């Protein structure tokens, strides 16, 4: 089942432990959305959200979410109390937490550098900077990243 990308972004932001110094910039959020989408496609065979992911200079970007949060600049994003957070089923919630635990530990720059070494961004960016990273390319790559 797909969810509105803003509700997924809000869920990622809501899981950021701001009280203990964890920050989530727009750059980091973009990379986490990319990893969420990739693993959801590989595991469940369908995207977590409908929005396309583009291969920008600094890595994968969901343009709508970039524009939504760009007012924060490089500062940490926080939610207001009216933000809607995606509700996932048990299997989705489990994968969401697994991906978030694995990738949120890295800085935005580390995540960017990681994406710059991965097939979906490399292939798309080399052929068409700001081009759309295809679901097929994400499926192909992320299926190789699933352990077990």
C-alpha positions in Angstrom: 0.0 0.0 0.0 1.4 3.4 -0.9 1.3 6.4 1.4 1.5 10.1 0.8 5.2 11.0 0.7 4.8 13.8 3.2 3.3 11.4 5.7 6.3 9.1 5.3 8.7 12.1 5.6 6.9 13.2 8.8 7.2 9.7 10.2 11.0 9.7 9.5 11.3 13.2 11.2 9.1 12.1 14.1 11.6 9.2 14.8 14.5 11.6 15.0 15.7 11.9 18.6 16.1 15.7 18.6 16.2 15.8 22.4 19.5 13.8 22.4 21.2 15.9 19.7 20.1 14.0 16.6 19.4 16.3 13.6 17.7 15.7 10.3 18.3 18.1 7.5 16.6 18.2 4.2 19.6 16.5 2.6 19.5 13.6 5.1 15.7 13.3 4.8 16.1 12.9 1.0 18.5 10.1 1.4 16.4 8.3 4.0 13.3 8.6 1.7 15.4 7.0 -1.1 16.5 4.1 1.1 13.0 3.5 2.4 11.6 3.5 -1.1 14.3 1.1 -2.4 13.9 -1.4 0.3 10.1 -1.3 0.2 10.1 -1.9 -3.5 12.6 -4.8 -3.1 10.8 -6.5 -0.2 7.1 -5.8 -1.0 7.2 -5.4 -4.7 5.6 -2.0 -4.6 6.6 1.5 -3.7 6.1 3.0 -0.3 5.1 6.3 -1.9 4.1 7.3 -5.5 6.5 10.2 -5.9 9.5 9.8 -8.3 13.0 10.1 -7.1 15.5 12.1 -9.1 19.2 11.8 -9.4 20.5 15.3 -8.3 24.1 16.4 -7.8 24.0 15.7 -4.1 22.2 12.3 -4.5 18.6 11.1 -4.7 15.9 13.6 -4.2 12.1 13.6 -4.0 11.5 17.0 -5.5 8.1 17.7 -3.8 9.7 17.0 -0.4 12.8 19.0 -1.2 10.6 21.9 -2.1 8.4 21.4 1.0 11.3 21.5 3.4 13.8 23.8 1.6 12.9 26.7 3.9 14.9 24.9 6.6 18.1 25.2 4.6 20.7 23.0 6.3 19.0 23.3 9.7 17.3 20.5 11.4 13.6 19.9 10.5 11.1 19.5 13.2 7.3 18.8 13.0 4.5 20.8 14.4 1.7 19.1 16.2 -0.6 19.2 13.2 1.7 17.0 11.0 0.1 13.8 9.7 2.3 10.7 10.2 1.9 7.6 8.1 0.4 4.6 9.8 1.9 1.4 8.5 0.9 -2.3 8.9 3.1 -4.5 11.1 5.3 -5.8 8.2 5.7 -2.3 6.8 6.5 -0.9 10.3 9.1 -3.5 10.9 10.9 -2.8 7.6 10.5 1.0 8.2 12.2 0.6 11.6 14.9 -1.7 10.2 15.9 0.7 7.4 15.7 3.8 9.7 17.9 2.1 12.4 20.5 1.1 9.7 20.7 4.4 7.8 19.8 7.2 10.3 23.0 6.6 12.2 24.9 8.2 9.3 25.4 11.9 8.6 23.8 13.5 5.6 27.2 13.7 3.8 28.0 10.1 4.5 24.5 9.1 3.1 25.1 11.3 0.1 28.5 9.6 -0.5 27.0 6.2 -0.1 24.3 6.9 -2.8 27.0 8.2 -5.1 28.5 4.7 -5.2 25.2 2.9 -5.8 23.9 1.8 -9.2 20.5 3.7 -9.2 22.1 7.1 -8.7 25.3 6.5 -10.6 23.6 5.2 -13.8 20.8 7.7 -13.8 23.0 10.8 -13.0 25.6 9.8 -15.6 22.9 9.5 -18.3 20.7 12.4 -17.2 21.5 14.7 -14.2 18.2 15.3 -12.4 16.7 12.4 -14.3 14.2 10.1 -12.7 15.7 7.0 -11.0 13.5 4.2 -12.4 11.6 1.7 -10.1 13.2 -1.1 -12.2 16.7 0.2 -11.4 15.9 0.5 -7.7 14.4 -2.9 -7.7 17.4 -4.4 -9.4 19.8 -2.8 -6.9 17.9 -3.1 -3.7 17.1 -6.8 -4.2 20.9 -7.3 -4.1 21.0 -5.5 -0.7 18.5 -7.7 1.1 20.2 -10.1 3.6 18.5 -13.5 4.2 
